[in-house]
Amino acid sequence: MADSIRGRPTMKDVAVAAGVALKTVSRVVNEEPGVNSATAEHVLSVIERLGYRRNESARVLRRGRTASIGLVIEDVADPFYSGISRAVEDVALRHGSLVLSASSGEEPRRERELVLTFCSRRVDGLIIVPAGSDHEYLRPELNAGIAAVFADRPGGLDVDTVTCDNKGGTYAGVSHLIRHGHRRVAFLGDSASIFTATERLYGYRRALGDAGLAADESLIAMGPAGQAGAALSRMLSGDDPPTAVFTGNGRITVAVLRTGHRLPMVGFDDFELADLLIPGVTVVAQDPAGLGRTAAELLFRRIAGKPGVAERIVLPTRLIPRGSGELPPRA
């Protein structure tokens, strides 16, 4: 019988092969009462033989949902964002939902295109790492009933948001260097247009100010990670070079390590093998899994109909001393 069926087997094919009514197959597939055990076992054996699979999309659409959510992150290849993505998938799986994910590449226009594409596929909700601050394009979708959560950075609308303590984490890292004798601490941050970069720069300035130190603008460089090495080299060639450096994210930390400069350092974001270098790299660690998990749990609560004002959750960071941030200034 299976060989005579072209294409994917249907519920009708199962009914014909089993010699029962279509409604009987439907009850067995959907685990409804009203079918005796012998008939149910027979139908299940035919389902197994034919390779029939229930159309989950049609089933959930009849309930008014697609059992899918959209996730827009900066770059799926970045370990930080892959950690967020995996945590979102774990939560979605527990809710019987799939995750459609894509990378914006820090381009607001691409973020908009991706989000609206997910909306056109009728996802139940969205988790967005904003590439920009204008999200008016999303308002009609929210009014139509799609739930949304901003993760890692706030967006331009009043919806649930989960971020990390960027200011406090940087403050702790820079203060750590100051306590170990450094008065000339360089700051290498991401592009100034990025929310997390400006938050971390604020934490840097505040740590210096609270220690009675003036921020030297010549020791501050903001830009893509690929420019960090050259920026640090310029600083070190000056008349009054830095004795330590704070790096604003994991990619910048790695870029600095590749230059060969072994300056006392604290980096924002942990990264693989940081503890195996000599000395180990002291970091301010975020919790990407916690961020993704919290954002996803907020989203599914909204999808389930939870009312109330938008929540703002800030997750703590953790200073991990490993050696590079505990070195004193060189003589």
C-alpha positions as a printed Julia matrix, in Angstrom:
331×3 Matrix{Float64}:
   0.0    0.0    0.0
   2.76   2.43   0.93
   4.38   2.06  -2.49
   1.14   3.11  -4.25
   1.0    6.47  -2.42
   2.65   9.35  -4.2
   3.95  12.2   -2.13
   3.42  12.61   1.58
   0.77  10.25   3.06
  -2.45  11.94   4.23
  -4.94  11.08   6.95
  -7.26   9.85   4.21
  -4.57   7.42   2.99
  -4.3    6.05   6.52
  -8.06   5.61   6.76
  -8.19   3.71   3.45
  -5.23   1.48   4.37
  -6.63   0.75   7.83
 -10.18   0.21   6.6
 -11.66   2.69   9.08
 -13.45   6.02   8.91
 -11.47   9.23   8.51
 -12.88  10.49  11.83
 -11.47   7.42  13.57
  -7.98   8.2   12.29
  -8.39  11.81  13.39
  -9.32  10.71  16.9
  -6.31   8.4   17.12
  -3.89  11.03  15.78
  -5.19  13.68  18.17
  -5.42  11.25  21.1
  -9.15  11.8   21.53
 -11.45   9.32  23.33
 -14.01   7.14  21.57
 -11.75   4.57  19.85
 -11.3    1.1   21.33
  -7.75   0.02  22.03
  -7.54  -2.69  19.34
  -8.65  -0.29  16.59
  -6.31   2.4   17.87
  -3.35   0.0   17.8
  -4.25  -1.06  14.26
  -4.43   2.56  13.07
  -1.13   3.39  14.74
   0.56   0.45  13.01
  -0.71   1.7    9.63
   0.51   5.22  10.46
   3.96   3.81  11.22
   3.99   1.72   8.03
   2.95   4.58   5.77
   5.14   7.17   7.49
   2.23   9.54   8.07
   3.01  12.74   9.99
   0.41  15.09  11.42
   0.32  18.57   9.85
   1.36  20.59  12.88
   1.14  23.91  11.01
  -2.52  23.39  10.15
  -3.29  22.21  13.68
  -1.8   25.21  15.44
  -3.22  27.66  12.9
  -6.69  26.39  13.76
  -5.91  27.44  17.31
  -4.86  30.9   16.12
  -1.12  30.39  16.6
   1.81  29.21  14.49
   3.9   27.79  17.38
   6.93  29.76  16.16
   8.83  32.86  17.26
  11.33  35.06  15.47
  14.79  35.89  16.84
  16.88  38.69  15.31
  20.41  38.99  16.69
  23.52  40.87  15.58
  25.63  37.93  14.38
  24.93  34.24  14.83
  28.69  33.55  14.53
  29.46  35.63  17.65
  29.69  33.31  20.69
  27.78  35.82  22.82
  24.79  35.8   20.47
  24.95  32.08  19.83
  24.64  31.68  23.61
  21.51  33.82  23.58
  20.12  31.87  20.64
  20.61  28.48  22.24
  18.89  29.58  25.45
  15.92  30.95  23.48
  15.66  27.63  21.63
  15.62  25.69  24.9
  12.76  27.77  26.29
  10.84  27.62  23.0
  11.18  23.83  22.92
   9.56  23.58  26.35
   6.64  25.59  24.98
   6.33  23.43  21.87
   7.52  26.24  19.62
  10.14  26.64  16.89
  12.65  29.5   16.6
  13.28  31.26  13.3
  16.53  33.2   13.67
  18.57  35.6   11.54
  21.45  38.1   11.86
  21.01  41.84  11.3
  24.74  42.59  11.01
  24.15  45.77  13.04
  22.17  47.25  10.12
  18.82  48.85  11.1
  17.38  48.41   7.61
  18.21  44.72   7.56
  16.75  44.32  11.06
  13.49  45.87   9.83
  13.36  43.59   6.78
  13.97  40.48   8.88
  11.4   41.39  11.54
   8.71  42.15   8.96
   9.51  38.91   7.14
   8.99  36.98  10.36
   5.74  38.88  10.92
   4.55  37.94   7.44
   5.08  34.32   8.44
   2.72  34.94  11.38
   5.16  34.19  14.19
   3.58  34.39  17.63
   6.29  36.67  19.01
   9.66  38.31  18.43
  12.91  38.66  20.35
  15.02  41.45  18.87
  18.56  42.62  19.56
  18.05  46.16  18.21
  20.4   47.42  15.53
  18.88  50.9   15.75
  16.57  53.0   17.91
  13.61  53.55  15.55
  11.05  50.75  15.78
   7.9   52.54  14.66
   7.71  49.99  11.84
   6.9   47.39  14.51
   3.97  49.23  16.08
   1.28  47.95  13.64
   2.45  44.38  14.31
   2.2   44.89  18.07
  -1.28  46.36  17.63
  -2.19  43.25  15.62
  -1.27  41.05  18.57
   2.35  39.98  18.03
   4.35  40.0   21.27
   7.9   41.4   21.31
  10.88  41.58  23.66
  14.08  43.59  23.19
  17.22  41.8   24.33
  20.74  43.07  25.13
  19.7   46.65  24.26
  16.53  48.7   24.59
  14.6   49.49  21.44
  12.44  52.4   20.41
   9.15  51.07  21.8
   7.81  50.45  25.29
   7.99  46.64  25.41
   9.65  44.13  27.74
  13.44  44.58  27.7
  16.29  42.49  29.09
  19.8   43.92  29.29
  23.03  43.33  31.22
  24.57  45.75  33.7
  26.95  47.36  31.22
  27.73  50.41  33.33
  28.23  48.51  36.56
  30.31  45.77  34.95
  32.67  48.25  33.33
  32.88  50.28  36.54
  33.95  47.13  38.4
  36.54  46.19  35.78
  38.15  49.62  35.55
  38.09  50.06  39.32
  39.85  46.7   39.59
  42.71  48.0   37.43
  42.88  51.22  39.44
  43.14  49.25  42.7
  46.16  47.48  41.22
  48.01  50.75  40.75
  46.99  51.91  37.27
  46.32  55.58  36.66
  46.52  55.53  32.86
  43.81  53.1   31.74
  42.92  52.97  28.05
  39.39  52.21  26.87
  38.77  50.39  23.58
  35.05  50.23  22.86
  32.71  49.29  20.06
  31.13  51.86  17.73
  29.65  54.8   19.61
  26.27  54.29  17.9
  25.78  51.02  19.81
  23.92  51.28  23.12
  26.11  48.8   25.01
  29.28  50.6   23.89
  28.12  53.98  25.21
  26.93  52.4   28.47
  30.34  50.82  29.01
  32.12  54.09  28.2
  29.95  55.76  30.84
  31.02  53.12  33.39
  34.66  53.72  32.47
  34.41  57.49  32.96
  32.55  57.07  36.23
  35.17  54.68  37.63
  37.95  57.14  36.82
  36.0   60.06  38.27
  35.22  58.26  41.52
  38.95  57.5   41.84
  39.82  61.18  41.36
  41.3   60.57  37.91
  40.57  62.67  34.82
  39.61  60.83  31.65
  42.25  61.41  28.97
  40.42  61.47  25.62
  43.59  60.3   23.86
  43.21  56.99  25.71
  39.66  56.4   24.42
  38.97  54.76  21.06
  35.56  53.7   19.77
  35.09  51.64  16.64
  34.93  48.16  15.09
  37.09  45.44  16.61
  39.33  45.4   13.56
  40.56  48.9   14.44
  41.34  48.18  18.08
  44.9   46.93  17.59
  45.97  49.99  15.62
  44.29  52.3   18.14
  46.17  50.7   21.04
  49.47  50.89  19.16
  48.98  54.63  18.67
  48.3   55.07  22.37
  51.4   53.1   23.36
  53.59  55.18  21.06
  52.55  58.44  22.75
  54.53  60.42  25.29
  52.38  59.25  28.22
  51.14  55.77  27.25
  48.53  53.74  29.14
  49.69  51.19  31.67
  46.53  49.08  31.33
  43.59  48.66  28.97
  39.9   47.9   29.33
  38.4   46.24  26.24
  34.72  46.76  25.55
  33.76  43.32  24.22
  35.17  39.88  23.49
  36.04  40.59  19.86
  38.06  43.64  20.86
  39.84  41.65  23.57
  40.89  39.02  21.03
  41.99  41.73  18.57
  44.24  43.25  21.26
  45.73  39.87  22.15
  46.58  39.29  18.51
  48.7   42.46  18.43
  51.18  40.85  20.83
  50.87  43.7   23.34
  50.72  42.05  26.77
  49.39  45.04  28.63
  47.58  44.51  31.95
  43.98  44.11  30.82
  40.37  43.53  31.79
  37.9   42.64  29.06
  34.12  42.9   28.95
  32.7   39.47  27.95
  34.25  36.13  28.7
  35.56  34.07  25.79
  36.77  30.57  25.12
  40.34  29.77  26.27
  40.63  33.03  28.24
  41.63  31.01  31.29
  44.33  29.06  29.42
  46.41  32.03  28.3
  49.41  33.12  30.35
  48.44  35.15  32.21
  44.76  34.29  32.07
  42.55  37.13  30.92
  40.57  38.87  33.64
  37.06  39.53  32.37
  33.72  41.02  33.25
  31.46  38.12  32.35
  27.92  38.52  31.12
  25.38  35.72  31.13
  24.2   35.32  27.5
  22.27  32.17  28.37
  20.5   33.96  31.2
  19.73  36.87  28.92
  18.24  34.64  26.22
  16.33  32.53  28.73
  14.87  35.57  30.51
  13.85  37.22  27.23
  12.19  34.04  25.99
  10.31  33.44  29.24
   9.02  37.03  29.15
   7.93  36.55  25.55
   5.99  33.34  26.18
   4.25  34.92  29.15
   3.1   37.73  26.87
   2.04  35.24  24.19
  -0.02  33.46  26.84
  -1.82  36.74  27.53
  -0.06  38.17  30.59
  -1.21  41.8   31.01
   0.67  44.65  32.59
   3.23  47.34  31.92
   6.47  46.56  30.1
   9.18  45.06  32.3
  12.79  46.27  32.4
  15.16  43.57  33.64
  18.89  44.21  34.12
  21.01  41.12  34.68
  24.19  41.37  36.81
  27.72  40.83  35.53
  30.6   39.09  37.3
  34.28  40.06  37.56
  36.52  37.0   37.06
  40.17  37.68  38.06
  42.59  35.46  36.12
  45.89  37.33  36.15
  45.93  39.94  33.39
  43.92  42.44  35.43
  45.98  41.96  38.57
  49.37  42.95  37.08
  50.82  46.21  38.42
  52.08  48.98  36.15
  55.4   48.2   34.54
  58.39  50.1   35.83
